[in-house]
């Protein structure tokens, strides 16, 4: 009998596995990680204390994250029954595609969007479709022009990763208004807490009012709990029911639920993180603008990172190697069509000074 082996589904074969930001050099030397958009301030002291609280590892966590959903609901004025928690927002993004798209369907997103959207589409057998951008920003007209009768899910990261760009409320509402009712609009707000108070793309309001809008958020970024993998989504009861049907049982750990509960209550840490990011991002962008005559350009960012384009003689790979030599890991994304760019997480003042110094030296400027 001829030997046989399991055969991979063709749509899985098309997936390029997600590659996280590096934290070591090729020789194994550890680097300061400015490649994953983690909070340089860490997490709230109360969240750390919650993580240290005694618990029983042998016991399963609350499968419904009841207390955490109640706290999220109170914070945002949402009925907890319209919230589902996940293993980071990544799980929920994948579930949104899995729940509403499949073979023969299309999943739409803008060029230079979060890499997980392509994976989520292929994972459920749907066809990923990229709409053209406008200067690294999602273009509503281009997205709407790409909608077909097969479009079932539309992903919008706002602010966007890896570009940091942002669509204001009027544009998000225009996108939603132009979509057919059977297309699910997923607004990925992983970096929403970095927006200024009063800035609001209206995603949560759309999710409360319409049957085809889902908003996802995460505790991995400004809350500094990336290692605990906690995310949440909100939408109408019908949407939440679908995600609850297919999410992993006991998907958010007991420690993660405790830490997130403490973190969401620490408004001072949130404000301090936002302020520190705002000031260092502003200073970093100004430094890059000072190197504009050497072909460096910073894409305007509303998140905790900046995408730098290398449009002159200095190549992104040269800068990547020099930054690594200085002890830092930043993100190079040639697989996403950004071979001429580096995404750099906003770190501490000293860290950003060192990155600026490297770039100035490469450009022949005084460090």
N, C-alpha and C positions, 0 to 999 in steps of 0.2 A: 504494500500500500504506500502511495506517495505521501511524503510528509506534508502536513498542512499547518497553517498558522492563522490566527485571527487577522482579519483584514481591516485596516483603518478606513473609516468613512471618508469619502473624497473631500467633504467640506472640512474635516478635521486636518487632513493632510495640507490644506492651504494655510493653516495657522502658523504664524511665526511666533514662537513663545515670547511672552513679555520678558524683557530684559531690564532688571532694576538698575538704578544708579550704582556705579562702582564705589567701593570704599577702600580698595587696595590697589597698589600698582602691580604690574606684571610680575615683579620680583617678590611680591607678597608684603611689601612695606605698607603699613596702614596710612591712610590719608584722612584728613579732616573732610567730612562728608558734606559737601554743598551740592549734592547731586540728586537729592530725594525730597527737597522742599519740606524738610523737618524743621520744627521750631527750635531756633538756637537757644531759647530760654528754657528749653525742656518742657515740663508740664507743671501744673499748679501744685503747690505744696500739699494742699488738701487732697489732691488726687494721689500723690505719692503716699500720703498717710492712709488713704483708703486701700491702696494696693498692699500695704503692710499689715492690714487688719487680718487677724486669724480667720481662716475659713476651713471648710472640710473638702479637700480635693476629691474625695471619693463620691461626693454628692453632685448630681447634675445641677447645672445652673437653672434659673427660672427660664423656661423655654420661650416665654412671651416677653421677657425683659419688662415686666409690668411697671416696676417703680421707675425705670429709666424712661419708658414711653410717657409716663405721667409727668415726669420732670420736663421732658422735651415739649410736651403739649402745653404745659404751663408757661414755659419760656416763650413759645411762639403763638400762643392762642389757638392751638389745634386740639381737636378731640383726640385723645390717645388711641381710640379705636381706628383712627385714620393714619396711624404710624406703624411701621414695621422696622425692626432693627436687623442689621446684618453684619456679617464678618467683613467690616469695612464697607464703604460704599461700593467697592468693586463687586462684591457678591450681588448687591441689589441691581447694579447696572447689567450684569449678566442675566439675572433673573428677569429683568424687564424685556430683554430681547428674547429670552427663552419662552416667556409667557405669551408673547404676542407675535412672534415671527418664527418662520421655519422655512424648509425648502420651498423655493418658488417665490418667496417674499424678499423684500429689500429693506435694508437698514441704512438710513441716510445720516450723514454727518459732514461737517465742513473739513476741507483739507487742513492739515496741521492741528487736528484735534487729538484728544487723549487716545493713546494707542489701544486701550482696552475696548474701544467701540468696535474696531475692526475684528478683534478677537471674539467679542460677544456675538457679533453677527454670524461669523463663520462657525462658532461653536454650536449654534442651533440650526445650521444648514442654510441660513439666509445669505443673501448676496449683499456685501458691503458696498455702498455707493458714496463716493466723495464728491461734494460740491465745491466749485472753485471758491477761493477766499478773495478778499480785497486787502492787500498789504498785511497779510497774516491775521486778519480778523474775519470772523464768520460774516458772510454776506447773505442777508435775508432773501434778497431777490434771487440769488444763485441757488440757495437751498430750495426755495419754492419752485424754481424752474426745473429742479431735479426730481421733484415728486412725480411718481407715476401711480398707476392703479395698483401696483404691487408694493408700494411703500407702506410699511406697517409700524416702524419705529423711527423716530428722528431724535438723535442725540445732540444736545447743545451744552457744552461746558461754559459756564459763565460765572466768574472769569475763566478764560480758557487756559488749559494746560496742553502744550508747553509754551504758548506765546504770551500769556498774561493779559490778553486783550479782553474787552468787555463790551457787551451789547446793552444799551440802556433799556429801560422799561418799555418805551414806545416800540422799539424794534422787536423785543421779545413778544410783545402783544401782537404785533403785525405778523410775525412768523406764525404764531398760534392761529390767528384768524384766517391765515391763508391755507392751513392744512385741512385735509378732509377729516371728518369726524372719526373715521376708523383708523387714523394714524396716531399712535401714541407719541406725544412730545415728552421726552425725558430731559429735564433741566438739571444738570450736574453742577451743584453749588458747593463743591469741595472747598473753595477758597472764599466763600461769601463773607465769612467773618472778617476778612481783611479789608472789605469795603468800608468806606467812611460811614459813620452814623447818618442815616438819612438816604444813603444810596441804596436803591432797592430795584431789582429788575422785575419785580412783580410776580416772580415764579410761584411763591407760596399762595398768593391770591388766586392765580390761575388754577393751581392745584385744588384749591377749595371750591372753585366755581364750575369746573369743567370735568367731564368724564374721561378726557383723554390727555391729562397732564399729570406727570409724576415728577416730584422734586427729590433729589438725593443730596444728603450731606454726610460729613464725616467728622470723627473726633481725631483723625490722624494729623491734621495740619495745625491750625492755630492752638488747638487744645493740647497738642504734644503727646498724643497717646497712640502713635502709629504702631507701636509694638503690641498693643492690645487688640487691634483690629475691630473697631466699632464704627458702624455707620447707621444711618437711618433714612427712611424714605417716607413721603407722605403723598396722598392722593385720595380719590374717592374710595368709599368702602369696597367697591367692586375691584378696583386696581389692587388695593391692599390684600384682598382675599386671594387674588391670583398669586401674588408674591408669597403669601403665607402657605399656600398649597405646595410650593416647590422649593422653598428655602430649606436649608439644613436644619434638622431638629437640634435644639440646644446650641444654636449657632453662635451666640455671644457668651463668652465665658463669665463665670461669677466675678472674677477679678476685674474684667473689663467693664461689667455693668456697674460695679462699685466705683471704679475710677471715673467713669463717665458721669455718674451721678454727682460726684464731688466736683468734677471739672466744670460742669455746666452751671454750678452755683457760684463759682469763683469769678465774678464779673471783673474784679480788679485785675486778675491775671490776664484775662482776655483783653482788657483795655491796654494794659502795659505791653502785651505782645503786639497789638495792632500799632501802637504808637512807635515802638522800637522799629518795627518793620517799615513803617511809613518814613521815618527819618533816615534810616540807612538806605532804603531803596531810592529815596530822593537824592541822597548824596552820591550813591553809586551811579545812578543814571547821569547825573551832572558830570561826573568824572568821565564816563564813556562819551558823552557829548563833546567833551574837551578833546577827545581823540578822533573826532569825526573827520578831520582832514587826512587821517590815516585809513579811512574806510570802515571804521567801527560805528555801528548804529545800534542803539538800544530801542527795542520795541516798547512802546508805552505799556506799563504793567499795572494791574490792579491787584496782583497776587503777592506772594512772598518769594518771588523769583523774577529774574529779568532775562529775556532772550536777547543775546547780543549777536548781531549779524556782522560777518567779516566780509566786507565788500571791496576791499582794497588788496594790497600786496600781502598783507599778513593773513595766513590761512588759519582757519579754526583749529585744525589738527595741530599746528605749530603751537598755538596758544594753549590748547589742551595739554600738550606734553610739558610746556613750561610751567603751567599752573600745577600739574602733578609733581614736577620737580621741586616746586616750592612747598609741597605737602598737602595739596588740596585736590579733591575729586569734584569735578563739575560734569554736566551732562552733555554729551555729544550725541546727536540723534540723526545720523545719516539714513537710518532705516525709515524715518518719517519724512524724508525729503529735505532734511535740514543739515546737510553736510557742511554748509557754510556758516553754521551758527553754533553757539554754546548757550545752554540754559544754566544760569547760575543762581542758586538759592541765596537769599539774603541772610547772611550770618551776623555775627557780632561786628562791632566797629573795627576791632583789630583784624578780624578775618577779612573784612571787605577792604581795609587799607592794604593788606598784603596782596590781594587779588589785583587791586588797582595798580599797585606798584609793579607787579609782573607785566601787566598789559602796557603800562607806560614804558617800561624798559624795552619790551619787544618793539614798540613803536619808535624807539630812539629818543623818548622824552625823559626828562629827569624824573626819577621815581620819588 
